[in-house]
Amino acid sequence: MADARVHPSAVVDPGAVIGEGCEIGPFCVVGPEVTLGRGVVLKSHVVIAGDTSLGDETVVFPFASVGEVPQDLKFRGEKVRLQIGARNRIREYVTMNPGTEGGGGVTRVGDDGLFMAGSHVAHDCQIGDRVILVNNASVAGHCVLEDDVIVGGLSGVHQWVRIGRGAMIGAVTMVTADVIPFGLVQGPRGHLDGLNLVGLKRRGASREEIHALRDMLGKLGHGSFRDTARHMADEAHGPMVREVLDFILGPSDRSFLAPHP
């Protein structure tokens, strides 16, 4: 724990690996299999348990619980892990769980995420970079959230759902099926409500790319997503349209959220 600052009231197991420049505040608990990267900050009253690693400069706010056993009745104490990348902001009362044997054993969280107060990442999730979970958003087990996804406050993502890169889920939405990249989903039982235009513009998408995505979405609104995507797969498309088609044709046994007729 060279150069780390640990409050006298914190409980840090001797087996934990504490990186250079870490700060561990009052009443924190750090378990024996925990690894904290360089410059990690645990504000106060934080519990980091299990085989859990936090990447450099991640900050965890009071009363977060990271790495405790999964909320899965099939879990029997098997060896599982939680891997969290660099520069994440994990706010108050956030919970993140490791994987399970049935889901590969590892929950992964990428870099530069913001997990607002009360949000939850369940077992075996694969969370990309720059993901934002707004207050009290919950992601159930085995979900995949690709880079730059935003999940609005009080929203829930059903287990095994995939959400493609750059998609946005509106507040108070229940997501029960896969969401295409760059999609905008909202409603008590979410439906695809067009494209996440704000996110696309922020990422520098050209007008031509946005028009191509809109044209593709119009075609996908008629009939089965997968059947239509297969018919479109042989046509010439830009990289963003190709990304959406590849996502639709990727490995999944779930249906897709579609626009209202």
Secondary structure by P-SEA (a helix, b strand, c coil): cccccccccbbbbccbbbccbbbbccbbbbcccbbbcccccccccbbbbcbbbbccbbbbccccccccccccccccccccbbbbbcbbbbccbbbbbbbccccccbbbbbcccccccbbbbccbbbbbcbbbbccbbbbccbbbbccbbbbcccbbbcccbbbccbbbbccbbbbcccccccbbbbcccccccccaaaaaaaacccaaaaaaaaaaaaaaccccaaaaaaaaccccccaaaaaaaaaaacccccccccccc
